[in-house]
Amino acid sequence: MALIIFTLRLAIGILLFPMFLLNLLGLWNQICKKWFPYFLRRFTVMYNEQMASKKRELFSNLPEFAGPSGKLSLLEVGCGTGANFKFYPAGCRVTCIDPNPNFEKFLIKSVAENRHLQFERFVVAAGENMQQVADGSMDVVVCTLVLCSVQNQEQILQEVCRVLRPGGAFYFLEHVAAESSTWNYFWQQVLDPAWYLLFDGCNLTRESWKALERARFSKLELQHLQAPLPVELVRPHICGYAVK
Ligand SMILES: C[S@@+](CC[C@H](N)C(=O)[O-])C[C@H]1O[C@@H](n2cnc3c(N)ncnc32)[C@H](O)[C@@H]1O
């Protein structure tokens, strides 16, 4: 099986040779960082349509984590275009972090469309090192479709725990590896290297639930589901929340 996967990857590599060459020359990343926000803006419309009820259900208990003032301080890591804003409760104080500065103009548009939120600031940084965010300053941290792309899941989850106040919660909704005995997993493995380059460092075969289980949360509510998306490769999902 490993040989078949290798051969198919090689064939795809030949077909997409210009992209792999640009990557070897160190140019692909710059192109990708510019085009990806435009792609994501379109993808988000479709994703939010298909996943609206799941997102509503997931975020329904957010207000329970509001601090003593009654306001909810929320940090969105890997915010992208601000796809989750419309699902947050009114008055929520939102801080956003993303390593790609090209998302800012899309984020500003989402802020303008979601006047029910109190937008705090956009920080350009990776989730592995969120030094601009103080210890214990957040009631809630959110990551959606981010753990597939980060360099180091353990480090992000450590940072999430650092910025959350005791009793605060981490919400996640992520596409993950399919079951290893399925054709979907086979194709995820075949397409992973090309997918990674095309979609700004996204991995198809991450078993992100394992990192969440290993992280030091006091409670973890985690559900596996098949998202109703047109592309089967990204249908296997996990979602839920963890309490610090
Ligand atoms: C597929 S997009 C998802 C965006 C948004 N969360 C959503 O649900 O539409 C992945 C996002 O993760 C960001 N990202 C990639 N690596 C990251 C890292 N190390 N830390 C934080 N965000 C990261 C990307 O820039 C991008 O905005």
The ligand as a Tripos MOL2 file, in Angstrom:
@<TRIPOS>MOLECULE
LIG
   27    29     1     0     0
SMALL
NO_CHARGES

@<TRIPOS>ATOM
      1 C1         -8.5860   27.0780    6.8100 C.3       1 LIG1
      2 S1         -8.2380   28.6100    7.5200 S.3       1 LIG1
      3 C2         -9.5650   28.7570    8.7090 C.3       1 LIG1
      4 C3         -9.9070   30.1680    9.0580 C.3       1 LIG1
      5 C4        -11.0850   30.3510   10.0130 C.3       1 LIG1
      6 N1        -10.7610   29.8850   11.3330 N.3       1 LIG1
      7 C5        -12.3350   29.6970    9.5020 C.2       1 LIG1
      8 O1        -12.9060   28.8420   10.2000 O.co2     1 LIG1
      9 O2        -12.7490   30.0470    8.3790 O.co2     1 LIG1
     10 C6         -6.8160   28.3180    8.5420 C.3       1 LIG1
     11 C7         -6.3680   29.5590    9.2560 C.3       1 LIG1
     12 O3         -5.3450   29.2110   10.1840 O.3       1 LIG1
     13 C8         -4.3260   30.1910   10.0960 C.3       1 LIG1
     14 N2         -3.0760   29.6090   10.6160 N.ar      1 LIG1
     15 C9         -2.1570   28.8770    9.9550 C.ar      1 LIG1
     16 N3         -1.1440   28.5560   10.7830 N.ar      1 LIG1
     17 C10        -1.4440   29.0890   11.9940 C.ar      1 LIG1
     18 C11        -0.7850   29.1240   13.2430 C.ar      1 LIG1
     19 N4          0.3940   28.5130   13.4340 N.pl3     1 LIG1
     20 N5         -1.3760   29.7790   14.2610 N.ar      1 LIG1
     21 C12        -2.5630   30.3900   14.0940 C.ar      1 LIG1
     22 N6         -3.2350   30.4000   12.9230 N.ar      1 LIG1
     23 C13        -2.6810   29.7530   11.8920 C.ar      1 LIG1
     24 C14        -4.2990   30.5560    8.6320 C.3       1 LIG1
     25 O4         -3.6280   31.7740    8.3760 O.3       1 LIG1
     26 C15        -5.7930   30.6090    8.3310 C.3       1 LIG1
     27 O5         -6.3400   31.8370    8.6550 O.3       1 LIG1
@<TRIPOS>BOND
     1     1     2 1
     2     2     3 1
     3     2    10 1
     4     3     4 1
     5     4     5 1
     6     5     6 1
     7     5     7 1
     8     7     8 2
     9     7     9 1
    10    10    11 1
    11    11    12 1
    12    11    26 1
    13    12    13 1
    14    13    14 1
    15    13    24 1
    16    14    15 ar
    17    14    23 ar
    18    15    16 ar
    19    16    17 ar
    20    17    18 ar
    21    17    23 ar
    22    18    19 1
    23    18    20 ar
    24    20    21 ar
    25    21    22 ar
    26    22    23 ar
    27    24    25 1
    28    24    26 1
    29    26    27 1
@<TRIPOS>SUBSTRUCTURE
     1 LIG1         1 GROUP 0 **** ****
